[in-house]
Amino acid sequence: MKKNAKIIIVGAGPIGCYTAQLLKHAGYNPLLLEEHAQVGRPVSCAGIVGKGLFEELRLPLSRRSIQNTINGARVSYNGAAFDLHRQTVAYIVDRALFDQELSHKLEIEFNTTLQDIHPIREGYFLKTNNGEYFADLVIGADGPNSRVRKALGFNSDMKLYRGYQYRIKMTPERLDAVEVDYVKPFSLFTWLIPEGNGVARVGTICNNPYQELNRFLEKHKLTGEIIEKNAGAIPIGTCELVKGQAMLVGDAACQVKPITSGGIYYGLKAAEMLVDAVRDNNLAQYQTRWSEEFEQEIRICLLLRNILENMGEDVLKKMFEYVRDNSRLIEKIGDFENHSSVIWSLVSNPRTYPTIGALLMGLARNPRFLFRSLFRLPR
Ligand SMILES: Cc1cc2nc3c(=O)[nH]c(=O)nc-3n(C[C@H](O)[C@H](O)[C@H](O)COP(=O)(O)OP(=O)(O)OC[C@H]3O[C@@H](n4cnc5c(N)ncnc54)[C@H](O)[C@@H]3O)c2cc1C
């Protein structure tokens, strides 16, 4: 069986669905291929999104998935801790429902796994377990392990991290704040997120997620019933976005915040740029606009992440204590979606110089790593 579509989107996750909705609004009729039997499941997400997500997008998002409102965080590392407060800084969403709301009235072929894709004279040939497809234009929204990215050879320097999460029956001390316990500031961490309904999400992104999660549960004496387990990969790095008549978006394109690993906001914003480029018949414009808007931010955060991941505990402790001492500044200028503004304010404060000095000393002891870090410097 051979099917033709002008535009095929591989992956009906939130970013693929939002891209499809935008394309429909622009007069196109995209077809989505989704390997699972439904949208939204299995879940692999902590479901925390900045409140701006529901205000800043071109197509208003349904608010039905919002379960809880967050007013701050308790942040800890190695015995030191501080609190951040900001009214309605974020929402906790039911991720399955969030995705399902985005998928209304879309044409989706379920149980259809892309197995291979290659360019043909006018467009692309897609081989799936459910038949063959032809498309003039292909959008890979197929997540961190994107088959489109791999098969079409998009350049990328991404590294995949592992995330693991339990939903546990319990009522946390604070229902309006999340807990973030750093395994390594400011990249690898464990979280406790109140859903607000007698359930908390306890999860981690780190090198040994299963062991780390159990360590966290034991340390905090969390003994409630585990009602769901979620796992997934987080792509951190950068990626080429356009190749011929194919494009990547969302996790497939590594559009993830390097410090917090959140990908929903970046992916949805990128979808808007992608669809503008399709509408303007100028696909290269997608790469240019993405770079103009987000590349600097991502590269600064990647540089910081790369440096901190390679630092010893003594430097990290100093760094964390410095951030703790400046927590009021973070409260004032910190932005849920933009982290480089905080990094710049801290770096431009003379009181940081001893901490930066310690970091540089650590770097100087490792010249190969220093070279790699500088290579990632923002353009
Ligand atoms: C543990 C964990 C916690 C997270 N917490 C947060 C958070 O709190 N906030 C936040 O903003 N982000 C978070 N993220 C990241 C967020 O989940 C992703 O950025 C987001 O899901 C990206 O959406 P997407 O549509 O690009 O990819 P996905 O959600 O991965 O969707 C891709 C879709 O493509 C389908 N697919 C894949 N391969 C194929 C194929 N070959 N053929 C057909 N279909 C295919 C999949 O089934 C899926 O439906 C977290 C991630 C993890 C792992």
The ligand as a Gaussian input file, in Angstrom:
#p B3LYP/6-31G(d) Opt

LIG

0 1
 C       11.928000      12.229000      32.656000
 C       11.655000      13.449000      31.824000
 C       11.104000      14.576000      32.411000
 C       10.874000      15.721000      31.649000
 N       10.287000      16.793000      32.250000
 C       10.012000      17.913000      31.514000
 C        9.354000      19.023000      32.098000
 O        8.995000      19.002000      33.277000
 N        9.113000      20.116000      31.320000
 C        9.497000      20.172000      30.007000
 O        9.292000      21.214000      29.353000
 N       10.092000      19.114000      29.423000
 C       10.354000      17.992000      30.142000
 N       10.933000      16.902000      29.545000
 C       11.220000      16.980000      28.114000
 C        9.927000      16.842000      27.309000
 O        9.266000      15.674000      27.709000
 C       10.264000      16.795000      25.828000
 O       11.037000      17.934000      25.513000
 C        8.999000      16.790000      24.957000
 O        8.267000      15.615000      25.159000
 C        9.387000      16.911000      23.495000
 O        8.272000      16.708000      22.686000
 P        8.436000      16.105000      21.217000
 O        7.083000      16.136000      20.627000
 O        9.552000      16.788000      20.515000
 O        8.965000      14.619000      21.447000
 P        8.211000      13.396000      22.160000
 O        7.354000      13.873000      23.262000
 O        9.272000      12.408000      22.442000
 O        7.246000      12.851000      21.025000
 C        7.770000      12.151000      19.920000
 C        6.672000      11.299000      19.336000
 O        7.180000      10.620000      18.192000
 C        6.800000       9.268000      18.243000
 N        7.821000       8.500000      17.512000
 C        9.119000       8.314000      17.861000
 N        9.757000       7.582000      16.932000
 C        8.841000       7.296000      15.980000
 C        8.885000       6.563000      14.757000
 N       10.028000       5.987000      14.329000
 N        7.765000       6.459000      14.020000
 C        6.613000       7.041000      14.415000
 N        6.503000       7.740000      15.572000
 C        7.606000       7.882000      16.336000
 C        6.736000       8.928000      19.728000
 O        5.912000       7.815000      19.986000
 C        6.172000      10.227000      20.302000
 O        4.775000      10.223000      20.311000
 C       11.200000      15.748000      30.279000
 C       11.749000      14.610000      29.678000
 C       11.984000      13.469000      30.442000
 C       12.556000      12.252000      29.785000

